[in-house]
Amino acid sequence: MFSISRFHALTKHLPRGVFDRAVERCEADKYSKGFGRWQQLLAMVYAQLSGADSLRTVEVGFNAQTEHHYHLD
């Protein structure tokens, strides 16, 4: 069954087109090899909202909800 996570409900309001144009204008993805700027933004938003104090905490918390990873693309 499909359900929208709270995180997705919050992030769906982020202006993806504006963000992508800014990344393109600044060439921020020039040397990116896989982890894009949008995924980095989502990871940082998640870290702030969850109160994570380390990358390990972000990884463990985020991977605990693998069924909600659909919104990363």
KEKE-3310 file (N, C-alpha, C; in steps of 0.2 Angstrom, whole numbers, plus 5000, padded with zeros to 4 digits):
npx = (5004:5003:5009:5011:5026:5029:5040:5041:5030:5033:5044:5040:5035:5046:5055:5059:5063:5068:5078:5086:5090:5098:5108:5113:5117:5127:5136:5137:5136:5146:5157:5152:5149:5139:5131:5120:5116:5103:5099:5108:5103:5091:5096:5102:5091:5083:5092:5092:5079:5077:5086:5099:5115:5127:5134:5132:5121:5112:5112:5108:5095:5089:5090:5082:5070:5067:5057:5052:5061:5058:5056:5068:5072)
npy = (4994:5011:5025:5042:5048:5057:5065:5066:5073:5085:5089:5089:5101:5109:5119:5111:5114:5127:5125:5116:5124:5133:5125:5121:5134:5138:5128:5117:5103:5099:5090:5080:5063:5054:5055:5067:5085:5087:5075:5077:5089:5084:5075:5084:5091:5081:5078:5090:5090:5079:5080:5075:5071:5067:5059:5046:5044:5050:5041:5029:5032:5036:5024:5016:5017:5012:5009:5021:5028:5031:5045:5051:5052)
npz = (5000:4996:5004:5010:5017:5032:5031:5017:5014:5019:5012:4998:4995:4993:4981:4968:4954:4954:4963:4955:4944:4951:4955:4943:4937:4946:4944:4953:4953:4946:4949:4955:4958:4960:4972:4972:4972:4976:4983:4994:4999:5004:5013:5023:5027:5033:5043:5051:5055:5062:5072:5072:5077:5071:5056:5056:5064:5056:5045:5051:5056:5044:5035:5043:5038:5025:5016:5012:5004:4991:4988:4985:4972)
capx = (5000:5006:5007:5016:5029:5029:5046:5040:5025:5036:5049:5037:5034:5053:5054:5064:5065:5072:5085:5090:5092:5103:5114:5116:5120:5133:5140:5138:5136:5151:5162:5148:5150:5133:5127:5118:5114:5096:5100:5112:5099:5086:5099:5103:5084:5082:5097:5090:5072:5078:5091:5105:5122:5132:5132:5130:5114:5108:5112:5104:5088:5086:5089:5077:5063:5069:5051:5051:5066:5055:5055:5074:5074)
capy = (5000:5017:5030:5047:5049:5064:5068:5067:5078:5092:5090:5090:5109:5112:5121:5107:5117:5133:5122:5113:5129:5136:5121:5122:5140:5138:5122:5114:5096:5098:5085:5075:5056:5049:5058:5073:5090:5086:5070:5080:5094:5080:5072:5089:5093:5076:5078:5095:5089:5073:5082:5071:5075:5064:5056:5039:5045:5051:5035:5024:5034:5036:5018:5012:5018:5010:5009:5028:5031:5033:5052:5053:5053)
capz = (5000:4995:5009:5010:5024:5034:5028:5010:5014:5020:5006:4992:4994:4991:4974:4964:4948:4956:4966:4950:4940:4955:4955:4936:4936:4950:4942:4959:4952:4941:4951:4958:4955:4962:4977:4969:4977:4979:4989:4999:5003:5008:5019:5027:5030:5037:5049:5055:5058:5067:5078:5072:5079:5067:5050:5058:5066:5050:5041:5054:5056:5037:5033:5046:5034:5018:5011:5011:5000:4984:4986:4984:4965)
cpx = (5004:5004:5013:5019:5028:5034:5044:5034:5028:5041:5046:5035:5041:5053:5060:5067:5070:5079:5089:5093:5098:5109:5117:5120:5127:5138:5141:5138:5142:5156:5158:5148:5144:5128:5126:5116:5107:5096:5103:5107:5094:5089:5100:5096:5082:5086:5094:5084:5073:5082:5097:5111:5128:5129:5130:5123:5110:5107:5107:5097:5085:5085:5084:5070:5064:5063:5049:5056:5064:5056:5062:5076:5070)
cpy = (5006:5022:5035:5048:5056:5068:5070:5073:5085:5094:5091:5097:5112:5113:5117:5111:5123:5130:5119:5118:5133:5132:5121:5128:5141:5132:5118:5106:5094:5092:5079:5068:5051:5052:5066:5078:5090:5081:5073:5085:5090:5077:5077:5091:5088:5076:5084:5093:5083:5075:5078:5075:5072:5061:5049:5039:5046:5045:5030:5025:5034:5029:5013:5012:5017:5011:5016:5031:5033:5040:5055:5055:5059)
cpz = (5000:5001:5009:5017:5026:5031:5020:5009:5015:5014:4999:4990:4992:4983:4970:4958:4950:4959:4960:4946:4944:4955:4948:4935:4940:4948:4948:4959:4947:4943:4954:4955:4957:4967:4975:4974:4980:4984:4995:5003:5007:5014:5025:5031:5035:5044:5054:5058:5063:5073:5078:5073:5075:5061:5051:5060:5061:5046:5044:5054:5049:5034:5037:5043:5027:5013:5009:5007:4993:4983:4985:4977:4962)
residu = (MET:PHE:SER:ILE:SER:ARG:PHE:HIS:ALA:LEU:THR:LYS:HIS:LEU:PRO:ARG:GLY:VAL:PHE:ASP:ARG:ALA:VAL:GLU:ARG:CYS:GLU:ALA:ASP:LYS:TYR:SER:LYS:GLY:PHE:GLY:ARG:TRP:GLN:GLN:LEU:LEU:ALA:MET:VAL:TYR:ALA:GLN:LEU:SER:GLY:ALA:ASP:SER:LEU:ARG:THR:VAL:GLU:VAL:GLY:PHE:ASN:ALA:GLN:THR:GLU:HIS:HIS:TYR:HIS:LEU:ASP)
# end
